[in-house]
């Protein structure tokens, strides 16, 4: 899941970040890329006190209306770790769907780096129904090294289609100052000092939380929440039920959270630093052939897409639902798809999902499982895989045996090693008759496919048999022995 590329920062940005780094050290606690991700942390459980963080009717939130987990985030648009945390939270909302709700709260440092103006700007945009559009642009502005002066805020307002005179009038008259101040009072009452701060169903987490850690915490909280629902608590009342018993005192660093951070630091120190992969060249073809999934499409298709995917990667899901499925429908005779597996460490259930799809494939139901996995919103696990096997009429004993068979795991491992050798640096990664397409950007994959279909038709017109076009491309492609990574 690659992140969007950013322009190289200039001297102004470097100067600002150096000044901010000093403050972060004092005030702040400590599409899917592959490098520099910690090992997955399944089953994280923080047995700490829950703190009462009340919700308001006018809160801005994304995710489910009646979630199993409510995340309240205090952040400042002038805080780089806050921007990084919101990238994680955007992925969390995509991964967990209606099971999670993320609530925004502003906590600004008086007079620092335009954060107060930015907070009032996002609330002014919210008054016109464009809160999250402005939220994304302001954190993006921070990443690009810009400030939050009036011309910049006005440009953002114009870009997202606000009534600009009304927006500027709100800023000039301080319409949103009271709301920003209310958020700050809430943070002060809770005893918050550093940024960012996250409350997960009232559990206090100080500082940036990486994606693997957040997934582990959410998986455990969802289990607890489901147990409450099973005991009769309505989903819509879950958060209120937890808050009714939560502590009203000021926060302190949870011992269990500190222990978790220490364990992660120890594990990271004991792990060899990840190798930097050399990516495939855009002007070459690589000998990447179909994997164990087989082909979705005609066996003699002249164009074959081999996709390296992670079933928990939201960008893989978007690529399938928004573009790839349509490509296959528009080219039923000319294009086929094969899947190879690249489960990422940041997604705890991805390796299990890959093995489950292969176990289903052993009974001829790989593509049914593939579609189900990408359509599913929320957490994944063995019980879900087992239920789907019954839904698709599989022999349950045979499915579970294949799921647990070391040979199945070796297929996933072999696909991952192939991805390493050729240099796929995130998911999704596509090879269209050997041509590499990195990640999902709407229209890019479709454009390459169209070019290859046109080329295939030209080859057929010149005398190449349809069923030999892909084989010809592979014969001329760079072989695995010459892939860029040892």
C-alpha positions as CSV (number, residue, x, y, z in Angstrom):
1,X,0.0,0.0,0.0
2,X,2.3,2.7,-1.1
3,X,1.9,6.2,0.2
4,X,1.5,9.2,-2.1
5,X,4.9,10.6,-3.2
6,X,5.6,14.1,-1.8
7,X,7.8,16.8,-3.4
8,X,11.3,17.0,-1.9
9,X,11.2,19.5,1.0
10,X,13.0,22.8,0.7
11,X,15.2,24.6,3.1
12,X,12.1,26.3,4.7
13,X,10.5,23.0,5.5
14,X,13.8,21.6,6.9
15,X,14.2,24.6,9.1
16,X,10.6,24.4,10.4
17,X,10.9,20.7,11.1
18,X,14.2,21.1,13.0
19,X,12.5,23.7,15.3
20,X,9.5,21.4,15.7
21,X,11.7,18.4,16.5
22,X,12.9,20.2,19.6
23,X,9.3,20.7,20.7
24,X,8.3,17.1,19.9
25,X,11.2,15.8,22.0
26,X,9.9,17.7,24.9
27,X,6.1,17.6,24.4
28,X,5.3,14.5,22.3
29,X,5.6,10.8,23.2
30,X,7.4,8.6,21.4
31,X,-1.2,2.3,-1.7
32,X,1.0,-0.3,2.2
33,X,4.8,0.1,2.3
34,X,6.9,-2.9,3.1
35,X,10.1,-1.4,4.5
36,X,10.6,-0.2,8.1
37,X,7.4,-1.8,9.4
38,X,7.6,-3.5,12.9
39,X,6.7,-7.1,13.3
40,X,3.0,-7.7,13.7
41,X,1.7,-7.6,17.3
42,X,-1.3,-9.9,17.4
43,X,-3.3,-10.2,20.6
44,X,-2.2,-6.9,22.2
45,X,-4.1,-6.2,25.3
46,X,-3.7,-3.2,27.5
47,X,-5.3,-3.9,30.8
48,X,-5.3,-0.3,32.0
49,X,-7.9,2.0,33.3
50,X,-10.4,3.5,30.9
51,X,-10.8,7.3,31.0
52,X,-14.1,9.0,30.5
53,X,-14.0,11.0,27.3
54,X,-17.4,12.2,26.6
55,X,-18.7,12.6,23.0
56,X,-20.6,15.7,21.8
57,X,-23.5,15.9,19.3
58,X,-21.4,18.2,17.0
59,X,-18.3,16.0,17.0
60,X,-16.8,15.3,13.6
61,X,-16.2,11.6,13.2
62,X,-15.6,9.0,10.4
63,X,-16.5,5.3,10.5
64,X,-19.5,3.5,11.9
65,X,-22.5,5.2,13.5
66,X,-22.8,2.4,16.1
67,X,-19.3,1.0,16.3
68,X,-17.7,-1.6,18.5
69,X,-14.7,0.7,19.1
70,X,-14.7,4.5,19.4
71,X,-11.3,6.3,19.0
72,X,-11.1,9.9,20.2
73,X,-8.0,11.6,18.9
74,X,-6.5,14.9,20.2
75,X,-4.2,16.4,17.6
76,X,-2.7,19.6,16.2
77,X,-2.3,20.4,12.5
78,X,1.2,21.8,13.3
79,X,2.3,18.5,14.8
80,X,4.1,16.0,12.4
81,X,3.5,12.9,14.6
82,X,-0.2,13.8,14.5
83,X,-0.2,13.8,10.7
84,X,1.5,10.4,10.7
85,X,-1.1,9.1,13.2
86,X,-4.0,10.3,11.0
87,X,-2.5,8.4,8.0
88,X,-2.8,5.2,10.2
89,X,-6.3,6.1,11.3
90,X,-7.5,6.6,7.7
91,X,-6.3,3.1,7.0
92,X,-8.0,1.8,10.1
93,X,-11.3,3.2,9.0
94,X,-10.9,1.5,5.6
95,X,-9.8,-1.8,7.3
96,X,-12.5,-2.1,10.0
97,X,-15.5,-0.3,8.4
98,X,-18.5,0.1,10.6
99,X,-16.8,-1.6,13.6
100,X,-14.7,1.6,14.3
101,X,-15.5,5.3,14.7
102,X,-12.7,7.9,14.8
103,X,-13.5,11.2,16.5
104,X,-11.5,14.4,16.0
105,X,-10.6,16.8,18.8
106,X,-8.3,19.8,18.4
107,X,-5.6,20.4,21.0
108,X,-3.4,23.4,19.9
109,X,-0.3,24.9,21.4
110,X,-1.0,28.6,21.8
111,X,0.7,30.7,19.2
112,X,2.6,27.9,17.7
113,X,3.1,27.4,13.9
114,X,-0.5,28.5,13.0
115,X,-2.1,25.5,14.6
116,X,-4.8,27.6,16.1
117,X,-5.7,29.1,12.8
118,X,-5.7,25.7,11.2
119,X,-8.1,24.3,13.8
120,X,-10.5,27.1,13.3
121,X,-10.2,26.7,9.5
122,X,-11.1,23.0,9.7
123,X,-14.1,23.7,11.9
124,X,-15.2,26.6,9.6
125,X,-15.0,24.1,6.7
126,X,-17.0,21.6,8.7
127,X,-19.8,24.2,9.1
128,X,-20.1,24.0,5.3
129,X,-20.0,20.2,5.3
130,X,-16.4,19.9,4.2
131,X,-14.6,19.0,7.4
132,X,-12.7,16.0,6.3
133,X,-11.7,17.5,3.0
134,X,-10.1,20.4,4.8
135,X,-8.6,18.0,7.4
136,X,-6.8,16.1,4.7
137,X,-5.5,19.2,3.0
138,X,-4.2,20.8,6.2
139,X,-2.2,17.7,7.3
140,X,-1.0,17.4,3.7
141,X,0.1,21.0,3.9
142,X,2.2,20.2,7.0
143,X,3.8,17.3,5.1
144,X,4.8,19.6,2.3
145,X,6.3,22.1,4.6
146,X,3.8,24.9,4.2
147,X,2.2,27.1,6.9
148,X,-1.3,28.1,7.7
149,X,-1.4,31.7,6.7
150,X,-4.5,33.3,5.4
151,X,-3.7,33.0,1.6
152,X,-3.0,29.3,2.1
153,X,-6.2,28.7,4.0
154,X,-8.1,30.6,1.4
155,X,-6.6,28.5,-1.4
156,X,-7.7,25.4,0.4
157,X,-11.2,26.7,0.8
158,X,-11.4,27.5,-2.9
159,X,-10.0,24.1,-3.8
160,X,-12.7,22.2,-1.9
161,X,-15.5,24.3,-3.1
162,X,-16.4,26.3,0.0
163,X,-18.3,29.6,0.1
164,X,-15.1,31.5,0.5
165,X,-16.4,34.8,1.8
166,X,-18.4,32.9,4.5
167,X,-15.3,30.9,5.3
168,X,-13.1,34.0,5.6
169,X,-15.7,35.8,7.6
170,X,-15.8,32.8,10.1
171,X,-12.0,33.1,10.5
172,X,-12.1,36.9,10.9
173,X,-14.9,37.0,13.4
174,X,-13.7,34.0,15.5
175,X,-16.8,32.0,14.9
176,X,-15.0,28.7,15.7
177,X,-12.7,30.0,18.5
178,X,-15.1,28.8,21.2
179,X,-15.1,25.3,19.8
180,X,-11.3,25.2,19.6
181,X,-11.1,26.4,23.2
182,X,-13.7,23.8,24.3
183,X,-11.5,21.1,22.9
184,X,-8.5,22.5,24.7
185,X,-10.4,22.7,28.0
186,X,-11.3,19.0,27.6
187,X,-7.7,18.1,26.9
188,X,-6.6,20.1,30.0
189,X,-9.2,18.5,32.2
190,X,-8.0,15.1,31.1
191,X,-4.4,16.0,31.9
192,X,-3.1,15.7,28.3
193,X,0.3,17.3,27.8
194,X,2.0,15.8,24.7
195,X,0.7,15.2,21.2
196,X,-0.9,13.2,19.7
197,X,-3.1,11.5,22.3
198,X,-5.5,8.7,21.4
199,X,-8.3,7.2,23.6
200,X,-9.4,3.7,22.3
201,X,-12.7,3.0,24.1
202,X,-11.2,5.1,26.8
203,X,-7.8,3.4,26.9
204,X,-5.1,6.1,26.9
205,X,-2.3,5.9,24.3
206,X,0.3,8.7,24.3
207,X,2.1,9.6,21.1
208,X,2.2,8.1,17.6
209,X,0.9,4.6,17.4
210,X,2.0,2.6,14.4
211,X,-0.4,0.6,12.2
212,X,0.5,-2.9,13.5
213,X,0.1,-1.8,17.1
214,X,-3.2,-0.1,16.4
215,X,-4.5,-3.2,14.7
216,X,-3.5,-5.4,17.6
217,X,-5.3,-3.1,20.1
218,X,-8.4,-2.8,18.0
219,X,-8.6,-6.6,17.5
220,X,-8.6,-7.1,21.2
221,X,-11.1,-4.3,21.9
222,X,-13.5,-5.7,19.2
223,X,-13.4,-9.1,21.0
224,X,-14.3,-7.4,24.3
225,X,-17.0,-5.3,22.6
226,X,-18.6,-8.4,20.9
227,X,-18.7,-10.1,24.3
228,X,-20.7,-7.1,25.7
229,X,-23.0,-7.3,22.7
230,X,-23.5,-11.0,23.2
231,X,-24.4,-10.2,26.9
232,X,-27.2,-7.8,25.7
233,X,-25.6,-4.4,25.4
234,X,-26.9,-2.7,22.2
235,X,-24.1,-1.7,19.8
236,X,-25.4,1.9,19.9
237,X,-24.9,2.0,23.6
238,X,-21.5,0.3,23.9
239,X,-19.4,3.4,24.2
240,X,-21.8,5.0,26.8
241,X,-21.7,1.7,28.8
242,X,-17.9,1.7,28.9
243,X,-17.8,5.4,29.8
244,X,-20.3,5.0,32.6
245,X,-17.6,2.9,34.5
246,X,-14.6,4.9,33.3
247,X,-12.3,6.9,35.5
248,X,-12.8,10.7,35.7
249,X,-9.3,11.5,37.0
250,X,-6.4,12.9,34.9
251,X,-4.5,10.5,32.7
252,X,-1.2,8.8,33.6
253,X,1.0,6.7,31.4
254,X,-0.5,3.1,31.6
255,X,2.1,0.6,32.9
256,X,0.9,-2.0,30.4
257,X,1.2,0.5,27.5
258,X,4.8,1.3,28.6
259,X,5.5,-2.4,28.8
260,X,4.1,-2.8,25.3
261,X,6.3,-0.1,23.9
262,X,9.4,-1.6,25.6
263,X,8.6,-5.0,24.1
264,X,8.2,-3.5,20.6
265,X,11.5,-1.6,21.0
266,X,13.3,-4.8,22.1
267,X,11.8,-6.7,19.2
268,X,12.8,-4.0,16.7
269,X,16.4,-3.9,18.1
270,X,16.7,-7.7,17.7
271,X,15.5,-7.6,14.1
272,X,17.8,-7.0,11.2
273,X,17.1,-3.7,9.4
274,X,15.0,-4.3,6.3
275,X,16.8,-4.4,3.0
276,X,16.1,-1.7,0.5
277,X,14.6,-3.3,-2.5
278,X,15.5,-2.2,-6.0
279,X,12.3,-1.7,-7.9
280,X,11.6,-3.1,-11.4
281,X,12.3,-0.7,-14.2
282,X,9.3,0.8,-15.9
283,X,10.8,0.3,-19.4
284,X,11.3,-3.5,-19.1
285,X,9.4,-6.8,-18.9
286,X,10.0,-9.3,-16.1
287,X,9.2,-13.0,-16.2
288,X,6.4,-13.1,-13.7
289,X,4.0,-15.9,-14.5
290,X,0.7,-17.0,-13.0
291,X,0.7,-18.4,-9.5
292,X,-1.2,-21.1,-7.7
293,X,-4.5,-19.2,-8.1
294,X,-4.6,-20.1,-11.7
295,X,-6.3,-17.8,-14.2
296,X,-9.5,-15.8,-13.9
297,X,-10.2,-15.5,-17.6
298,X,-9.5,-17.5,-20.7
299,X,-6.6,-19.9,-20.8
300,X,-5.4,-18.5,-24.1
301,X,-5.7,-14.8,-23.0
302,X,-3.0,-12.8,-24.8
303,X,-2.7,-10.4,-21.8
304,X,-2.1,-11.8,-18.3
305,X,-2.1,-9.6,-15.2
306,X,-0.2,-11.1,-12.3
307,X,-1.2,-9.2,-9.1
308,X,0.8,-9.3,-5.8
309,X,-1.9,-8.6,-3.2
310,X,-2.5,-8.5,0.5
311,X,-6.2,-9.2,1.3
312,X,-6.2,-6.7,4.2
313,X,-4.7,-3.9,2.1
314,X,-7.3,-1.2,1.5
315,X,-5.5,-0.2,-1.7
316,X,-5.7,-3.7,-3.0
317,X,-9.4,-3.7,-2.3
318,X,-9.9,-0.4,-4.1
319,X,-7.9,-1.6,-7.0
320,X,-10.1,-4.6,-7.4
321,X,-13.5,-3.0,-6.8
322,X,-12.8,0.3,-8.6
323,X,-10.7,-0.8,-11.6
324,X,-9.5,-4.4,-12.0
325,X,-12.8,-6.2,-11.9
326,X,-14.0,-3.7,-14.6
327,X,-10.9,-4.4,-16.8
328,X,-11.8,-8.1,-16.8
329,X,-15.4,-7.4,-17.6
330,X,-14.5,-5.2,-20.5
331,X,-11.9,-7.6,-22.0
332,X,-13.5,-11.0,-21.4
333,X,-11.6,-12.7,-24.3
334,X,-8.3,-10.8,-24.1
335,X,-7.3,-10.4,-20.4
336,X,-6.8,-12.9,-17.6
337,X,-5.8,-12.4,-13.9
338,X,-3.6,-14.4,-11.6
339,X,-3.0,-13.6,-7.9
340,X,0.3,-14.0,-6.1
341,X,0.5,-13.3,-2.3
342,X,2.4,-10.6,-0.5
343,X,0.9,-10.4,3.0
344,X,2.4,-7.4,4.8
345,X,3.6,-7.4,8.5
346,X,1.3,-4.5,9.3
347,X,-1.8,-6.6,8.6
348,X,-2.1,-9.3,11.2
349,X,-4.6,-11.5,9.4
350,X,-3.2,-11.1,5.9
351,X,-1.1,-14.3,5.9
352,X,-4.0,-16.3,7.2
353,X,-6.3,-14.9,4.5
354,X,-3.8,-15.8,1.8
355,X,-3.6,-19.4,3.0
356,X,-7.4,-19.5,3.3
357,X,-7.8,-18.5,-0.3
358,X,-5.4,-21.2,-1.4
359,X,-7.2,-23.8,0.8
360,X,-10.4,-22.8,-1.0
361,X,-8.6,-23.0,-4.3
362,X,-7.7,-26.6,-3.6
363,X,-11.4,-27.3,-4.0
364,X,-11.9,-25.0,-7.0
365,X,-13.2,-21.9,-5.1
366,X,-10.2,-19.6,-5.0
367,X,-11.9,-16.7,-6.8
368,X,-15.1,-17.0,-4.7
369,X,-12.9,-16.6,-1.6
370,X,-10.9,-13.8,-3.3
371,X,-14.1,-11.8,-3.9
372,X,-15.4,-12.5,-0.4
373,X,-12.2,-11.3,1.2
374,X,-12.2,-8.0,-0.8
375,X,-15.9,-7.5,-0.1
376,X,-15.5,-8.1,3.6
377,X,-15.3,-5.1,6.0
378,X,-13.8,-5.7,9.4
379,X,-11.5,-8.1,11.1
380,X,-10.6,-11.5,9.6
381,X,-9.9,-14.8,11.3
382,X,-10.2,-18.6,11.3
383,X,-13.9,-18.6,12.3
384,X,-14.8,-16.3,9.3
385,X,-12.8,-18.5,6.9
386,X,-14.5,-21.6,8.2
387,X,-18.0,-20.0,7.8
388,X,-17.2,-19.0,4.3
389,X,-16.0,-22.4,3.4
390,X,-19.4,-23.7,4.4
391,X,-21.1,-20.9,2.5
392,X,-19.3,-22.0,-0.7
393,X,-20.1,-25.7,-0.1
394,X,-16.5,-26.8,0.6
395,X,-15.6,-30.0,2.4
396,X,-14.8,-28.4,5.8
397,X,-12.3,-31.1,7.0
398,X,-10.5,-30.8,3.7
399,X,-10.5,-27.0,3.8
400,X,-9.1,-26.9,7.4
401,X,-6.5,-29.5,6.5
402,X,-5.3,-27.4,3.6
403,X,-5.4,-24.2,5.6
404,X,-3.0,-25.8,8.2
405,X,-0.9,-27.7,5.7
406,X,2.8,-26.4,5.7
407,X,2.7,-26.8,1.9
408,X,0.1,-24.0,1.7
409,X,2.3,-21.7,3.8
410,X,5.2,-22.5,1.5
411,X,3.2,-21.2,-1.5
412,X,2.7,-17.9,0.2
413,X,6.4,-17.8,1.2
414,X,7.5,-18.6,-2.3
415,X,5.3,-15.7,-3.7
416,X,6.7,-13.4,-1.1
417,X,10.3,-14.4,-2.0
418,X,9.5,-13.8,-5.7
419,X,8.2,-10.3,-4.8
420,X,11.4,-9.7,-2.9
421,X,13.6,-10.8,-5.9
422,X,11.8,-8.6,-8.4
423,X,11.5,-5.7,-6.0
424,X,7.8,-5.2,-5.3
425,X,7.9,-2.6,-2.5
426,X,4.3,-2.6,-1.4
427,X,0.8,-3.8,-2.3
428,X,-0.8,-4.0,-4.8
429,X,1.9,-4.6,-7.4
430,X,0.9,-5.6,-10.9
431,X,2.8,-7.2,-13.8
432,X,0.9,-6.8,-17.1
433,X,2.6,-9.2,-19.5
434,X,5.6,-8.5,-17.4
435,X,5.3,-4.7,-17.2
436,X,5.3,-3.4,-13.7
437,X,2.6,-1.1,-12.2
438,X,3.4,0.0,-8.7
439,X,0.4,0.5,-6.4
440,X,-3.0,1.7,-7.3
441,X,-3.6,5.0,-9.0
442,X,-7.0,5.2,-10.8
443,X,-6.5,4.8,-14.5
444,X,-2.8,3.8,-14.6
445,X,-3.4,0.0,-14.6
446,X,-6.2,0.3,-17.1
447,X,-3.9,2.4,-19.4
448,X,-1.2,-0.2,-19.4
449,X,-3.7,-3.0,-20.0
450,X,-5.1,-1.1,-23.0
451,X,-1.6,-0.8,-24.4
452,X,-0.9,-4.5,-24.0
453,X,-4.2,-5.5,-25.6
454,X,-3.5,-3.3,-28.6
455,X,0.0,-4.8,-28.9
456,X,-1.4,-8.3,-28.6
457,X,-3.9,-7.7,-31.4
458,X,-1.1,-6.3,-33.6
459,X,1.0,-9.5,-32.9
460,X,-2.0,-11.7,-33.8
461,X,-2.6,-9.7,-37.0
462,X,1.1,-10.4,-37.9
463,X,0.7,-14.1,-37.4
464,X,1.3,-14.9,-33.7
465,X,-1.3,-17.3,-32.3
466,X,-3.5,-15.8,-29.5
467,X,-2.4,-18.4,-27.0
468,X,1.3,-17.7,-27.7
469,X,1.3,-13.9,-27.1
470,X,1.9,-14.1,-23.3
471,X,4.4,-16.9,-23.7
472,X,6.3,-14.8,-26.3
473,X,6.3,-11.9,-23.8
474,X,7.7,-14.1,-21.1
475,X,10.3,-15.6,-23.4
476,X,11.6,-12.1,-24.1
477,X,11.3,-10.9,-20.5
478,X,14.1,-10.6,-17.9
479,X,14.4,-14.0,-16.2
480,X,14.4,-14.5,-12.4
481,X,18.1,-15.1,-12.4
482,X,18.6,-11.5,-13.5
483,X,16.0,-9.9,-11.2
484,X,17.4,-6.8,-9.4
485,X,17.5,-8.2,-5.8
486,X,19.6,-11.2,-4.7
